[in-house]
Structures are given as C-alpha cells and as structure tokens.
Amino acid sequence: MTNTASTITTVVPLDQLLAAVRELRISGRWTRAADLLDAADASDARDRARLAVAAAEVALERDWFGGTSLAGARLDAAERACGEGKEARPEGGWGWELDFLRLRHDYLGLVRVDGRFRPGPDGKDPAALTALRTSAEYLRDRAPDAVRRGWAEMYLGLVADNLLAERDLAPAHYEAALRAGESGDDLLSREALRHLGDHDHDSGDHPRALERWRRATELGARAGTVPGTLSQQLLLAVLARDTGDEAGAAALAREVARWAGAVGAVTTEAQANAFLAGSDPTGPPSPGAAGR
C-alpha cells in the first residue's frame, strides 16, 4: 500500500492499514479513517476492493452514530470495485463482508425513518422486511467462520425484535451471537449482551439486566468503541432511574449527552437529551435503542 497524500510515498502492508482504520472507525474517528483510506492506493484489484469495502464500513458506522447518509454511495463504489459476478467476490472474506454491510445498511434504512428510530413493521414494505431476514439467513449459512456467523445471528435477532415485532424469537439469536462473540469478538459479545439485557429489563429482571449491561459496557470499552460505550452508559442510566436514583440517572445522562456531542455521536446525544426530558430509550417506540 502507498500513501499518496503527500510528496512522500510510504509503503504500508494492507492488513496493517486496515487494522488501523478499524481502530479509528470504532473509536468514532470517522473522518480520519475515511481520509486514510482515500489517501491509499493499491495496484492489485482485490486490494482496491478491500479498501472500498473498508470505506463503506466507515461510512455506515458514521451514519449509525453520526446521523449522516454516506454509506449508500460508498457501498455502490465498493460493489464496483469488487466487480460483477460472484466469481469476483469470494464467499468468504471481503465478499461476505460487503454483503453483510448491505444488510446492515438496509436494516438501518428500515428502522430509522425521517431521521428517527421507528421500529416495527407498520408502514413498511412487507417484502423488504422478508428480504432482510432472508439475507441474514443466507449470510449466516454462508459465513466463513463462527464470529461472522454470530454477526448474522445478531441481525436475525434485530430484524425479529425491531422490525417484525417477533420479540419472542430474538433472544435465541442473541444467545447464539453471544456464544460466537465469546470465541473472540468483544464487540459482538457487547451487542448480544446489550439486547439480552433489554429483554431482561422488559421482563422486570433488573439485576440480570444490570449484570449484562455492565458487562456490555466493559467489553465495549475494552474493544475501543467510544460511541458504543456511551450508548451503553445511557442504558445504565435507565436502570438507575428504574431503581429510584433519579439524581444519579440524570448526572450520568448529562455526561453521556456532553461526551456524545463532543465526538459527533449525534444520535446518542439526542437519546440522552430525550432521556433527561423523561423518555425511556428502551421503551416504545424504540425498543432496544434500535440495535446499537
């Protein structure tokens, strides 16, 4: 890999570059991550495809937490870079990753409507909802390893929970995702624990929800996800309010709003401010904080 942003050309192994971009992405440094990828050049077509897929993932993460709409164009560019036909996109590796990013992008487009999270099937195309579940099942069955199979299971749970109003079906998918995450992906474990805790909270098992949400917060911090850890802290504020500690809940939510605003995580900032105004981010109409 070469960096062409200056008059000095630097050769960097692709895997090292993508690892650095991943750390920038999950920490919320989306502009820096995108700039680094855009400054890189590769002579090999497959390497260019991997760069394009990574850029689409950065854009999607920014859309999720930052309220932007950048991923669609980046995904189209990644499709072009990967080439036409499955022969140019292996079942594993970055070919699977691109299809998974499409799934995540489509999910976000169905659960966030007019800039607001709006879960449930009402007013949405039933064919699109069914297609999303089918895509997640396909990705689960074609996943090249246990962790990526776990991510597909995670989205099968989210689709059931937040789009199809089949809440009773979601925990089994989250449990499968948690088992996969425990084999080596803290972010997947965090995501699964976050949503299992949401089900505990709704069933009135606050001690179990607290245990899971604390663990999710710890795992997110260890993995380096700044926006994700802030969104998880907001759930701890929910439990503080539920147990009568309104002062503690408000203090934590104010800090979440302040920190989220500072890093550009505007969706989490808005949720924290709404919580301070009296709303519950785990309750209708936004169960599970719409997946993140």
Backbone torsions as a table, in degrees:
resi	resn	phi	psi	omega
1	MET	NA	144.8	175.2
2	THR	-125.2	144.4	175.6
3	ASN	-99.3	119.7	-173.9
4	THR	-107.4	15.9	-176.0
5	ALA	-77.6	-12.1	179.4
6	SER	-135.3	-178.5	178.4
7	THR	-75.1	-11.3	178.4
8	ILE	-96.6	128.4	178.0
9	THR	-95.2	127.0	-178.9
10	THR	-118.1	128.6	177.7
11	VAL	-92.0	124.8	-177.8
12	VAL	-130.5	130.2	175.0
13	PRO	-58.0	137.1	-175.7
14	LEU	-58.1	-43.8	-178.2
15	ASP	-60.8	-37.2	178.1
16	GLN	-68.1	-41.2	178.1
17	LEU	-61.8	-46.6	-178.3
18	LEU	-67.2	-33.1	176.2
19	ALA	-65.2	-41.3	177.8
20	ALA	-65.4	-41.5	178.2
21	VAL	-62.1	-40.7	179.4
22	ARG	-60.2	-44.2	-179.8
23	GLU	-64.8	-38.8	176.6
24	LEU	-65.6	-40.6	-177.8
25	ARG	-63.4	-50.3	-174.8
26	ILE	-73.6	-19.6	176.7
27	SER	-83.6	-4.3	179.1
28	GLY	90.7	10.9	177.9
29	ARG	-92.5	64.4	-170.6
30	TRP	-71.0	-38.7	179.6
31	THR	-63.7	-45.0	179.6
32	ARG	-63.1	-42.1	179.9
33	ALA	-63.1	-45.0	-179.7
34	ALA	-65.6	-41.2	179.5
35	ASP	-63.1	-39.4	179.4
36	LEU	-63.6	-43.3	178.6
37	LEU	-66.8	-41.2	-178.9
38	ASP	-67.7	-26.3	179.7
39	ALA	-81.9	-13.3	-177.2
40	ALA	-83.6	151.2	177.8
41	ASP	-134.8	146.4	179.4
42	ALA	-141.8	140.4	-179.8
43	SER	-85.0	-24.1	-177.3
44	ASP	-87.8	134.0	-176.6
45	ALA	-62.8	-37.8	179.6
46	ARG	-68.0	-36.8	176.1
47	ASP	-65.1	-39.4	177.7
48	ARG	-64.2	-36.0	177.5
49	ALA	-64.9	-42.2	178.9
50	ARG	-63.5	-38.6	176.6
51	LEU	-63.1	-42.7	-178.4
52	ALA	-66.7	-38.9	177.3
53	VAL	-64.5	-42.0	177.9
54	ALA	-62.2	-38.9	178.6
55	ALA	-65.4	-37.0	177.2
56	ALA	-65.7	-37.4	179.2
57	GLU	-67.0	-39.8	176.2
58	VAL	-60.4	-45.8	-178.7
59	ALA	-63.3	-39.4	-179.8
60	LEU	-65.9	-41.5	177.8
61	GLU	-61.6	-39.4	178.8
62	ARG	-67.1	-41.0	176.5
63	ASP	-57.7	-42.1	-173.9
64	TRP	-65.3	-51.0	-175.1
65	PHE	-93.7	-29.4	-173.9
66	GLY	-98.2	-3.3	176.1
67	GLY	72.4	17.1	179.2
68	THR	-87.0	-179.0	177.5
69	SER	-136.8	62.2	-173.2
70	LEU	-104.1	-20.0	-168.7
71	ALA	-70.8	-32.0	-177.2
72	GLY	-56.9	-49.1	-179.5
73	ALA	-66.0	-38.9	179.7
74	ARG	-67.7	-36.7	177.2
75	LEU	-66.4	-40.3	176.7
76	ASP	-61.4	-41.6	178.5
77	ALA	-64.6	-38.0	178.6
78	ALA	-66.9	-38.6	176.1
79	GLU	-59.2	-44.0	179.4
80	ARG	-65.3	-40.5	-178.8
81	ALA	-67.2	-34.3	-179.6
82	CYS	-75.3	-17.2	177.6
83	GLY	90.2	169.7	-179.8
84	GLU	-89.4	140.3	173.5
85	GLY	89.5	149.7	-178.1
86	LYS	-66.3	-23.9	-179.6
87	GLU	-64.9	-22.2	178.4
88	ALA	-93.1	-3.9	-178.1
89	ARG	-133.7	99.0	-177.6
90	PRO	-59.2	154.0	-179.3
91	GLU	-60.4	-35.9	178.2
92	GLY	-97.3	-172.9	174.0
93	GLY	63.1	-141.9	-172.5
94	TRP	-71.5	-19.4	174.5
95	GLY	-64.6	-46.0	175.8
96	TRP	-63.4	-41.0	-178.8
97	GLU	-59.2	-41.5	-179.8
98	LEU	-64.6	-43.5	178.6
99	ASP	-64.5	-35.1	177.7
100	PHE	-68.4	-37.6	175.9
101	LEU	-62.9	-39.2	175.6
102	ARG	-60.1	-43.2	178.3
103	LEU	-59.4	-48.0	-179.4
104	ARG	-63.3	-40.1	179.3
105	HIS	-64.5	-44.1	179.4
106	ASP	-64.9	-39.6	176.8
107	TYR	-60.5	-47.1	-179.3
108	LEU	-60.9	-39.9	180.0
109	GLY	-64.9	-25.8	180.0
110	LEU	-90.8	-25.7	-177.3
111	VAL	-96.4	-19.4	175.3
112	ARG	-111.4	114.3	-175.8
113	VAL	-121.4	126.0	-179.0
114	ASP	54.3	40.0	175.8
115	GLY	79.7	3.1	-178.7
116	ARG	-127.6	145.3	175.8
117	PHE	-68.8	126.0	179.2
118	ARG	-137.6	84.0	-178.6
119	PRO	-72.9	171.2	178.6
120	GLY	95.7	163.5	-175.8
121	PRO	-85.8	-11.4	-173.2
122	ASP	-61.0	129.8	177.2
123	GLY	76.7	8.5	-178.1
124	LYS	-114.6	152.4	-177.2
125	ASP	-67.1	115.5	-179.7
126	PRO	-58.7	-33.4	179.6
127	ALA	-65.7	-37.9	178.7
128	ALA	-66.8	-39.5	178.6
129	LEU	-65.1	-42.9	178.1
130	THR	-64.7	-40.4	179.8
131	ALA	-63.7	-36.0	179.6
132	LEU	-64.7	-44.9	178.3
133	ARG	-63.8	-41.4	179.5
134	THR	-61.4	-40.6	178.9
135	SER	-63.7	-41.8	179.1
136	ALA	-64.9	-39.5	177.5
137	GLU	-64.9	-40.9	178.0
138	TYR	-61.5	-45.0	-179.5
139	LEU	-66.4	-37.8	176.5
140	ARG	-61.7	-44.9	-176.5
141	ASP	-72.2	-24.1	-179.0
142	ARG	-103.8	5.3	-176.7
143	ALA	-62.0	136.2	-176.7
144	PRO	-79.3	-8.6	179.2
145	ASP	-157.2	172.9	-173.8
146	ALA	-66.1	-38.3	-177.6
147	VAL	-65.6	-46.2	179.7
148	ARG	-68.4	-31.6	172.5
149	ARG	-62.9	-37.8	177.4
150	GLY	-63.9	-38.0	177.3
151	TRP	-65.0	-38.3	176.3
152	ALA	-64.7	-39.7	175.9
153	GLU	-60.8	-40.0	179.5
154	MET	-57.5	-44.5	-178.2
155	TYR	-75.3	-27.1	171.2
156	LEU	-61.8	-38.9	176.0
157	GLY	-66.0	-44.0	-179.4
158	LEU	-64.1	-40.0	178.7
159	VAL	-62.9	-45.6	178.4
160	ALA	-63.3	-43.7	-174.6
161	ASP	-70.8	-51.9	-166.6
162	ASN	-102.6	-10.5	-178.8
163	LEU	-122.8	-35.5	-174.0
164	LEU	-101.8	-1.8	-179.2
165	ALA	56.8	36.8	176.4
166	GLU	-113.6	59.9	-169.9
167	ARG	-62.0	-30.2	-178.7
168	ASP	-68.8	-20.0	-179.3
169	LEU	-86.0	-18.1	-171.2
170	ALA	-69.8	-42.7	-174.0
171	PRO	-56.4	-35.7	179.7
172	ALA	-62.2	-38.6	176.8
173	HIS	-67.7	-40.2	179.0
174	TYR	-65.3	-38.1	177.8
175	GLU	-63.8	-40.8	177.3
176	ALA	-64.2	-39.8	178.0
177	ALA	-64.8	-39.8	179.7
178	LEU	-63.8	-42.3	178.3
179	ARG	-60.9	-41.0	178.9
180	ALA	-67.9	-41.3	179.6
181	GLY	-62.5	-35.5	-179.5
182	GLU	-66.5	-12.7	177.3
183	SER	-86.9	0.3	174.6
184	GLY	146.6	25.8	177.8
185	ASP	-142.8	98.1	-178.8
186	ASP	-61.4	-34.4	-179.2
187	LEU	-66.5	-38.0	177.6
188	LEU	-67.8	-43.7	177.3
189	SER	-59.8	-42.9	177.8
190	ARG	-57.8	-46.4	-177.6
191	GLU	-63.0	-43.4	-179.2
192	ALA	-66.1	-44.3	179.4
193	LEU	-64.0	-36.0	178.4
194	ARG	-57.1	-45.5	-174.5
195	HIS	-84.8	-30.9	171.6
196	LEU	-64.0	-39.5	176.2
197	GLY	-62.8	-33.5	177.3
198	ASP	-63.2	-40.8	177.0
199	HIS	-67.2	-39.7	175.3
200	ASP	-59.5	-44.3	-179.0
201	HIS	-61.3	-44.1	-178.2
202	ASP	-67.7	-28.3	179.0
203	SER	-85.8	-1.0	177.5
204	GLY	89.6	5.4	179.1
205	ASP	-90.2	75.4	-175.5
206	HIS	-67.3	-36.1	176.4
207	PRO	-61.7	-40.6	178.8
208	ARG	-68.9	-39.3	177.2
209	ALA	-62.4	-42.5	179.3
210	LEU	-61.5	-43.7	179.4
211	GLU	-59.2	-46.4	-177.9
212	ARG	-70.6	-41.1	-178.0
213	TRP	-70.7	-34.8	174.4
214	ARG	-64.1	-43.5	179.2
215	ARG	-64.2	-40.5	178.1
216	ALA	-62.0	-40.5	178.1
217	THR	-62.9	-43.4	179.8
218	GLU	-63.2	-45.9	-178.7
219	LEU	-65.2	-40.1	178.4
220	GLY	-62.7	-41.9	178.5
221	ALA	-64.9	-41.5	-179.9
222	ARG	-64.2	-35.2	179.5
223	ALA	-77.6	-14.8	176.8
224	GLY	93.6	14.1	-179.2
225	THR	-86.4	99.3	-179.0
226	VAL	-67.0	-52.9	179.5
227	PRO	-61.6	-39.5	-179.7
228	GLY	-65.9	-37.7	178.3
229	THR	-67.3	-37.3	176.6
230	LEU	-63.9	-43.4	179.8
231	SER	-65.2	-32.1	177.9
232	GLN	-71.8	-37.2	176.9
233	GLN	-59.9	-32.6	179.3
234	LEU	-64.1	-33.7	176.9
235	LEU	-67.7	-33.1	174.7
236	LEU	-65.8	-33.7	174.9
237	ALA	-64.5	-36.7	177.0
238	VAL	-58.9	-46.1	-179.7
239	LEU	-66.8	-36.1	176.3
240	ALA	-60.1	-43.0	177.4
241	ARG	-64.7	-42.4	-178.4
242	ASP	-60.7	-31.0	-178.3
243	THR	-94.9	10.7	174.1
244	GLY	93.1	1.9	-179.6
245	ASP	-93.8	71.5	-177.0
246	GLU	-66.4	-37.4	180.0
247	ALA	-63.8	-45.0	177.9
248	GLY	-64.8	-40.9	179.0
249	ALA	-61.0	-45.7	-178.5
250	ALA	-66.6	-40.0	179.7
251	ALA	-62.6	-44.5	179.8
252	LEU	-66.2	-43.0	-179.6
253	ALA	-64.4	-37.1	177.4
254	ARG	-62.6	-40.9	178.6
255	GLU	-67.5	-40.6	177.3
256	VAL	-59.3	-45.2	179.5
257	ALA	-61.9	-42.7	-178.2
258	ARG	-66.4	-46.8	-178.1
259	TRP	-68.6	-41.0	179.7
260	ALA	-62.5	-41.4	176.9
261	GLY	-62.7	-36.8	-178.1
262	ALA	-66.7	-32.8	-177.8
263	VAL	-97.0	-0.4	178.0
264	GLY	87.3	13.0	177.6
265	ALA	-86.1	74.6	-168.7
266	VAL	-68.7	-28.7	179.6
267	THR	-69.3	-40.6	177.0
268	THR	-68.1	-39.1	176.1
269	GLU	-57.9	-44.4	-180.0
270	ALA	-65.3	-40.1	178.5
271	GLN	-63.9	-41.1	179.5
272	ALA	-64.7	-42.2	178.5
273	ASN	-65.6	-37.9	176.9
274	ALA	-65.7	-37.8	176.6
275	PHE	-61.3	-42.6	178.5
276	LEU	-63.0	-27.8	178.2
277	ALA	-84.6	-2.0	174.4
278	GLY	116.7	-4.4	-178.3
279	SER	-82.9	162.7	177.7
280	ASP	-114.4	112.2	-177.9
281	PRO	-68.3	-9.9	178.4
282	THR	-97.5	-6.2	-175.6
283	GLY	-104.3	175.4	177.3
284	PRO	-56.3	142.7	4.3
285	PRO	-94.9	22.5	-176.8
286	SER	-128.4	63.9	-178.9
287	PRO	-63.2	138.3	176.2
288	GLY	69.1	16.0	-178.9
289	ALA	52.9	31.6	173.3
290	ALA	56.8	33.9	165.9
291	GLY	99.7	-6.3	178.6
292	ARG	-136.7	NA	NA
